[in-house]
Every structure is written in C-alpha cells, then in structure tokens.
Amino acid sequence: MRFAIAALVAGCVGAAPAAPEPAELPEPPQEAADLINQGVKRLIETQEPDGAWTYQGVVGKPPGYRVGGTAIVCMALMTAPFASKDSKKSIDRGLEFIARGLAEDGMAATFDGTYDTRGWGHIYALELYARRKMKKEAAAMIDALARTEIEQGGWNYARGRKPFPPSSFMTASALLALRAAKDAGNDVPQAMVDRALAVLKASRAKEAAYAYSVRDKTPMDLPPGSIARGPQVEVALARWGQAGPETMRASVEMFFQHWDELEKRRKKTGTHAGKYGIAPYYFYYGHLYVAQAIELSPEALRPDYRRKLLDLLVKTRDGDGTWNDRVFEVSRAYGTAMSILALQAPRTK
C-alpha cells in the first residue's frame, strides 16, 4: 500500500500522476488536527517494550502482523504534523524492532502452507523503508515480494488449491508499496508490476467493484462487499498510470453509499460474515484507501468528500482518542494509525 498520497492523476489514462507542490497542500481542519494530535500521543503511549505495535488477527500475532503493524504505525507518526522528540524516538524503536523481526525465520521470503501472513510484513516494511529512503532495506523487501509472487502474478496470503488465485487487495497493497519504492529511486521489476496490474484489471467485477479473489466469484464481489478494496485498487492502478479521476470518483461514491454495511461488521467477531462477507478488519483499512482515492478524484469534489470522511472517523472514534475495528485491544494501534493516515491524506504526498 502507498500511504496517504495526494498526487493528482493526469487527465488521460496511462499518464503518470504528478504530485502537487507542498505549498498547494491544504492544512487540515482544526478538528482533524486535534484528532491526529491525540491519536499520535496514544500511539506513543502504547508502544510495546520491544518497540513493536502488534496487530492481532484471526491467526493471532504472527511475525508478519507484528512487523506490518509496526511499520504502519511508524508511517503514521512520520506523516503527522506534530513531530516531537518522543515520536522520533518511537519511530527509531519501531525500525529497530522491524529489522529484528525481518531477520527471524518466520519472516523469510517464502510461503509456507495454505495461509501465510508474512507478506503483509514485507509489503508495509517496504513502504516504510521507501518513505525513509532506506534503499538497501527496501531492495531486500522488493526481492521478498519477487520471491513470493504467484506464478500468474500478484500476491495472496491464502493459497489453497493450484493454480493459486491472487488477492486483489493484497496485490494492490504490494503495488502501492512498489510504487513508493520506485519513486524513492529503487529498481522495481517492471514485468512483475505489469503482471500485478493485469491481475487487478482481471479482478474487476463491475464498475468500481473488485473481486476478492480473481478466480472465485462470491457475494463479496458485489459493491457492498468490495467497497473497502475498490478505492484501493483504483488508487493502485492510478499510481501506475492505469486509471483516472472519474473511476476514482465512482469508487469513492460507492464507499459512502454502502458504508453502513461496513459499519455493521466493525468490532464484531468472525471474519467474512453476513450477506456480503465483510470482515471487521476491512473497516479502517478501507477508510485509509478511500482517503487516498479522494485525493485522486476530480478536484471540485474533494472538499465535500473529505468532510464526509472526517465525519465518519469522528463518529467511530473511541472515547480514549483511538480507533479500533477489532475485538482485540492490541489492534487499537493499527486502527489509530490507519485513521491518522487517512486524515493526513490531503496534505501528504
């Protein structure tokens, strides 16, 4: 995933989007600034003794979740406009943890069994390293993605029967991280990117709706079930010159139209439940990527979209100043970081 982009897509599909100059980036409303400030303080307070911010999921706390979750929080702290000595110290400790975590056997560049989440750690570590211009470390993560790419292209943390179907949202996350790496000066294999882009195009179920898996068509592919990954896929395509403002607009509109279906699953148990198979962990994930899609939508629509998203984040914020879409207390850091990144989207390249 490239986090909190504010690049403008050129008018024609196929043209690379150009990032605005910093002076053009709007200041966040005071309400958003206050939310970010409070969230940053809570993230610093909740950093674990070993430097991690753990994300807990349905398979517990595997290394990929711990590395990926820590990288996401580090990026949130990096983008926040309230930098302090404390936040910088927290980022440094997080980077040290990530380096140790990536050196563990459980984070080797391979895939084990039918369900392996280490790829999430590789993806978000890559994005973090790219943002910090750590080219050597980023190159190692690019190599890890190359080694774990599915034969037909793309990535998936769940691989059952062969041929393994790529996941649209994991593939989009990887493409965004690879874009960040390329923008930072790293060499990125274009053939691998082209295969992944083809996967995303093949996953389109209908306008602004994307299948969960390229091969398996389910109710999750219908707009209410895909509104969290739809904007993300569109952003990934746009960042590689394959989409424009109008397709972005459609994905944003669909997100707001069906947001109540996401809200029904927030902080619930289980995974893909309900009519549309929505899992709770897509909630703030989706809010981050719709924030990025807003910044690539037609410019005249952005102020209204930003206000709508801010209202939703205010509505779902917990009383302690954090956000959490899971039933696991430890996942509060992830939800808070994703929300901060979403709030920062208008002013972060």
For each residue, the residues with C-beta under 8 A, 3 or more apart:
1: 123 124 127 172 173 176 177 232 288 289
2: 5 127 176 177 179 180 235 239 292
3: 72 75 79 127 131 176 180 288 292 341 348
4: 75 79 288 291 292 341 342 344 345 348
5: 2 19 235 239 292 295 296 345 348 349
6: 19 20 25 295 345 346 347 348 349
7: 17 18 19 20 238 239 295 296 349
8: 17 18 19 20 295 296 299
9: 15 17 238 243 244 245 248 296
10: 15 16 17 18 244
11: 15 244 245
12: 15 244
13: 241 242 243 244
14: 241 242
15: 9 10 11 12 241
16: 10 241
17: 7 8 9 10 238 239 241 296
18: 7 8 10
19: 5 6 7 8 349
20: 6 7 8 24 25 349
21: 24
22: 25 349
23:
24: 20 21
25: 6 20 22 346 347 348 349
26: 346 347
27: 33 347
28: 32 33 36 81 343 344 346 347
29: 32 33 310
30: 33 34
31: 34 35 310 314
32: 28 29 35 36 310 343
33: 27 28 29 30 36 37 81
34: 30 31 37 38
35: 31 32 38 39 313 314 317 321 339 340 343
36: 28 32 33 39 40 80 81 82 340 343 344
37: 33 34 40 41 80 82
38: 34 35 41 42 321
39: 35 36 42 43 76 321 322 323 336 337 339 340
40: 36 37 43 44 76 77 80 82 87 340
41: 37 38 44 45 321
42: 38 39 45 46 320 321 322 332 336
43: 39 40 46 47 53 73 76 77 90 333 336 337 340
44: 40 41 47 77 86 87 90
45: 41 42
46: 42 43 53 332 333
47: 43 44 51 52 53 73 90 93 94
48: 51 52 53 54
49:
50: 97
51: 47 48 70 93 94 96 97
52: 47 48 66 69 70 94 97 101
53: 43 46 47 48 69 70 72 73 94 333 334 337
54: 48 61 65 66 69 70 330 331 333
55: 61 65 66 68 69 72 330 331 333 334
56: 60 61 65 326 328 330 331
57: 60 61 65 117 281 326 328 331
58: 271
59: 62 65 115 117
60: 56 57 65
61: 54 55 56 57 65 66 330
62: 59 65 66 106 117 118
63: 66 67 101 104 106 107 118 121
64: 67 68 106 107 116 117 118 119 120 121 122
65: 54 55 56 57 59 60 61 62 68 69 117 120 121
66: 52 54 55 61 62 63 69 70 97 101 121
67: 63 64 70 71 97 98 101 102 107 118 120 121 124 125
68: 55 64 65 71 72 120 121 123 124 125
69: 52 53 54 55 65 66 72 73 124 331 333 334
70: 51 52 53 54 66 67 73 74 94 97 98 101
71: 67 68 74 75 94 98 121 124 125 127 128
72: 3 53 55 68 69 75 76 124 334 337 338 341
73: 43 47 53 69 70 76 77 94 333 334 336 337
74: 70 71 77 78 90 91 94 95 98 128
75: 3 4 71 72 78 79 124 127 128 131 337 341
76: 39 40 43 72 73 79 80 336 337 338 340 341 344
77: 40 43 44 73 74 80 87 90 91 94 337
78: 74 75 91 131 132
79: 3 4 75 76 340 341 344 348
80: 36 37 40 76 77 83 87 340 344
81: 28 33 36 344 347
82: 36 37 40 87
83: 80 87 88
84: 87 88
85: 88 89
86: 44 89 90
87: 40 44 77 80 82 83 84 90 91
88: 83 84 85 91 92
89: 85 86 92 93
90: 43 44 47 74 77 86 87 93 94
91: 74 77 78 87 88 94 95
92: 88 89 95 96
93: 47 51 89 90 96 97
94: 47 51 52 53 70 71 73 74 77 90 91 97 98
95: 74 91 92 98 99 128 132
96: 51 92 93 99 100
97: 50 51 52 66 67 70 93 94 100 101
98: 67 70 71 74 94 95 101 102 125 128
99: 95 96 102 103 137
100: 96 97 103 104
101: 52 63 66 67 70 97 98 104 107 121
102: 67 98 99 107 121 125 140
103: 99 100 107
104: 63 100 101 107
105: 108
106: 62 63 64 118
107: 63 64 67 101 102 103 104 118 121 122
108: 105 118
109: 122 143 144 147 148
110: 147 148
111: 116 118 119 148 159
112: 116
113: 116
114: 158 159 160
115: 59 157 158 159
116: 64 111 112 113 119 157 159
117: 57 59 62 64 65 120 121 157
118: 62 63 64 67 106 107 108 111 121 122
119: 64 111 116 122 123 145 148 155 157 170 174
120: 64 65 67 68 117 123 124 157 170 173
121: 63 64 65 66 67 68 71 101 102 107 117 118 124 125
122: 64 107 109 118 119 125 126 141 144 145 148
123: 1 68 119 120 126 127 141 145 155 170 173 174 177
124: 1 67 68 69 71 72 75 120 121 127 128 173 177
125: 67 68 71 98 102 121 122 128 129 137 141
126: 122 123 129 130 138 141 142 144 145 177 178 180 181
127: 1 2 3 71 75 123 124 130 131 176 177 180 181
128: 71 74 75 95 98 124 125 131 132
129: 125 126 132 134 135 137 138 141 181
130: 126 127 133 134 138 177 180 181 183 184 186
131: 3 75 78 127 128 180 184
132: 78 95 128 129
133: 130 184 185
134: 129 130 137 138
135: 129 138 139 184 185 186
136: 139 140
137: 99 125 129 134 140 141
138: 126 129 130 134 135 141 142 181 184 186
139: 135 136 142 143 186 187
140: 102 136 137 143 144
141: 122 123 125 126 129 137 138 144 145 177 181
142: 126 138 139 145 146 178 181 186 187 188 189
143: 109 139 140 146 147
144: 109 122 126 140 141 147 148
145: 119 122 123 126 141 142 148 149 155 174 177 178 192
146: 142 143 149 189 192
147: 109 110 143 144
148: 109 110 111 119 122 144 145 155
149: 145 146 153 154 155 192 195 196
150: 153 154 155 156 159 163 164 165 166
151: 163 164
152: 163 166 195 199
153: 149 150 166 171 192 194 195 196 198 199
154: 149 150 166 167 168 170 171 174 195 196 199 200 214
155: 119 123 145 148 149 150 166 167 170 171 174 196
156: 150 159 164 165 166 167 170 171 213
157: 115 116 117 119 120 167 170
158: 114 115 167
159: 111 114 115 116 150 156 164
160: 114 164
161: 164
162:
163: 150 151 152 215
164: 150 151 156 159 160 161
165: 150 156 213 214 215 216
166: 150 152 153 154 155 156 170 171 196 199 203 213 214
167: 154 155 156 157 158 170 171 212 213
168: 154 171 172 199 200 203 210 211 212 213 214 229 233
169: 172 173 210 212 228 229 232 233 285
170: 119 120 123 154 155 156 157 166 167 173 174
171: 153 154 155 156 166 167 168 174 175 196 199 200 203 236
172: 1 168 169 175 176 200 229 232 233 235 236
173: 1 120 123 124 169 170 176 177 232 236
174: 119 123 145 154 155 170 171 177 178 196
175: 171 172 178 179 193 196 197 200 236 239 240
176: 1 2 3 127 172 173 179 180 232 235 236 239
177: 1 2 123 124 126 127 130 141 145 173 174 180 181
178: 126 142 145 174 175 181 182 188 192 193 196
179: 2 175 176 182 183 236 239 240
180: 2 3 126 127 130 131 176 177 183 184
181: 126 127 129 130 138 141 142 177 178 184 186 188
182: 178 179 185 186 188
183: 130 179 180
184: 130 131 133 135 138 180 181
185: 133 135 182
186: 130 135 138 139 142 181 182
187: 139 142
188: 142 178 181 182 192 193
189: 142 146 192 193
190: 193 194
191: 194 195
192: 145 146 149 153 178 188 189 195 196
193: 175 178 188 189 190 196 197 240
194: 153 190 191 197 198
195: 149 152 153 154 191 192 198 199
196: 149 153 154 155 166 171 174 175 178 192 193 199 200
197: 175 193 194 200 201 237 240 242
198: 153 194 195 201 202
199: 152 153 154 166 168 171 195 196 202 203 214
200: 154 168 171 172 175 196 197 203 204 210 233 236 237
201: 197 198 204 237 242
202: 198 199 214
203: 166 168 171 199 200 210 211 213 214 233
204: 200 201 209 210 211
205: 209 210 211 217 221 222 226
206: 209 223
207: 247 250
208: 223 230 234 247 250 251 253 254
209: 204 205 206 221 222 223 226 230 254
210: 168 169 200 203 204 205 221 226 229 230 233
211: 168 203 204 205 214 216 217 218 220 221 226
212: 167 168 169 216 218 220 221 225 226 229 277
213: 156 165 166 167 168 203 216 218
214: 154 165 166 168 199 202 203 211
215: 163 165
216: 165 211 212 213
217: 205 211 221
218: 211 212 213 221 225 277
219: 222 225 275 276 277
220: 211 212 225 226 272 276 277 278
221: 205 209 210 211 212 217 218 225 226
222: 205 209 219 225 226 276
223: 206 208 209 226 227 230 254 257 258
224: 227 258 261 275 276 278
225: 212 218 219 220 221 222 261 276 277 278
226: 205 209 210 211 212 220 221 222 223 229 230
227: 223 224 230 231 251 254 255 257 258 259 261 262 286
228: 169 231 232 255 262 278 282 283 285 286 289 290
229: 168 169 172 210 212 226 232 233 282 286 289
230: 208 209 210 223 226 227 233 234 251 254 255
231: 227 228 234 235 248 251 252 255 286 289 290 292 293
232: 1 169 172 173 176 228 229 235 236 285 286 289 292 293
233: 168 169 172 200 203 210 229 230 236 237 251
234: 208 230 231 237 238 243 247 248 251 293 296
235: 2 5 172 176 231 232 238 239 248 289 292 293 296
236: 171 172 173 175 176 179 200 232 233 239 240
237: 197 200 201 233 234 240 242 243 247
238: 7 9 17 234 235 241 242 243 244 247 248 296
239: 2 5 7 17 175 176 179 235 236
240: 175 179 193 197 236 237
241: 13 14 15 16 17 238
242: 13 14 197 201 237 238
243: 9 13 234 237 238 247 248
244: 9 10 11 12 13 238 247 248
245: 9 11 248 249 296 297 298
246: 249 250 298
247: 207 208 234 237 238 243 244 250 251
248: 9 231 234 235 238 243 244 245 251 252 293 294 296 297
249: 245 246 252 253 297 298 301
250: 207 208 246 247 253 254
251: 208 227 230 231 233 234 247 248 254 255 290 293
252: 231 248 249 255 256 290 293 294 297 301 305
253: 208 249 250 256 257
254: 208 209 223 227 230 250 251 257 258
255: 227 228 230 231 251 252 258 259 286 290 293
256: 252 253 259 305 308
257: 223 227 253 254
258: 223 224 227 254 255 261 262
259: 227 255 256 262 263 312
260: 263 264
261: 224 225 227 258 264 265 274 276 278
262: 227 228 258 259 265 266 278 282 283 286
263: 259 260 266 283 316
264: 260 261 268 274 278
265: 261 262 268 273 274 278 279 280 282 283
266: 262 263 280 283 316 325
267: 280 324 325 326 327
268: 264 265 273 280 327
269: 327
270: 273 279 280
271: 58 279 280 281
272: 220 277 278 279
273: 265 268 270 277 278 279
274: 261 264 265 277 278
275: 219 224
276: 219 220 222 224 225 261
277: 212 218 219 220 225 272 273 274
278: 220 224 225 228 261 262 264 265 272 273 274 282
279: 265 270 271 272 273 282
280: 265 266 267 268 270 271 283 325 326 327
281: 57 271 285 325 326
282: 228 229 262 265 278 279 285 286 325
283: 228 262 263 265 266 280 286 287 316 325 335
284: 287 288 323 325 334 335 338 339 342
285: 169 228 232 281 282 288 289 338
286: 227 228 229 231 232 255 262 282 283 289 290
287: 283 284 290 291 309 312 313 338 339 342
288: 1 3 4 284 285 291 292 338 339 341 342 345
289: 1 228 229 231 232 235 285 286 292 293
290: 228 231 251 252 255 286 287 293 294 309 342
291: 4 287 288 294 295 309 341 342 343 345
292: 2 3 4 5 231 232 235 288 289 295 296 345
293: 231 232 234 235 248 251 252 255 289 290 296 297
294: 248 252 290 291 297 302 305 306 309 345 346
295: 5 6 7 8 291 292 302 345 346
296: 5 7 8 9 17 234 235 238 245 248 292 293
297: 245 248 249 252 293 294 301 302 305
298: 245 246 249 301 302
299: 8 302
300:
301: 249 252 297 298 304 305
302: 294 295 297 298 299 305 306 346
303: 306 307
304: 301 307 308
305: 252 256 294 297 301 302 308 309
306: 294 302 303 309 310 346
307: 303 304 310 311
308: 256 304 305 311 312
309: 287 290 291 294 305 306 312 313 342
310: 29 31 32 306 307 313 314 343
311: 307 308 314 315
312: 259 287 308 309 315 316
313: 35 287 309 310 316 317 323 339 342 343
314: 31 35 310 311 317
315: 311 312
316: 263 266 283 312 313 323
317: 35 313 314 321 322 323 339
318: 321 322 323 324 332
319:
320: 42
321: 35 38 39 41 42 317 318
322: 39 42 317 318 332 333 335 336
323: 39 284 313 316 317 318 332 335 336 338 339
324: 267 318 329 331 332 334 335 336
325: 266 267 280 281 282 283 284 331 335
326: 56 57 267 280 281 331 334 335
327: 267 268 269 280
328: 56 57 331
329: 324 332
330: 54 55 56 61 333
331: 54 55 56 57 69 324 325 326 328 334 335
332: 42 46 318 322 323 324 329 335 336
333: 43 46 53 54 55 69 73 322 330 336 337
334: 53 55 69 72 73 284 324 326 331 337 338
335: 283 284 322 323 324 325 326 331 332 338 339
336: 39 42 43 73 76 322 323 324 332 333 339 340
337: 39 43 53 72 73 75 76 77 333 334 340 341
338: 72 76 284 285 287 288 323 334 335 341 342
339: 35 39 284 287 288 313 317 323 335 336 342 343
340: 35 36 39 40 43 76 79 80 336 337 343 344
341: 3 4 72 75 76 79 288 291 337 338 344 345 348
342: 4 284 287 288 290 291 309 313 338 339 345
343: 28 32 35 36 291 310 313 339 340
344: 4 28 36 76 79 80 81 340 341 347 348
345: 4 5 6 288 291 292 294 295 341 342 348
346: 6 25 26 28 294 295 302 306
347: 6 25 26 27 28 81 344
348: 3 4 5 6 25 79 341 344 345
349: 5 6 7 19 20 22 25
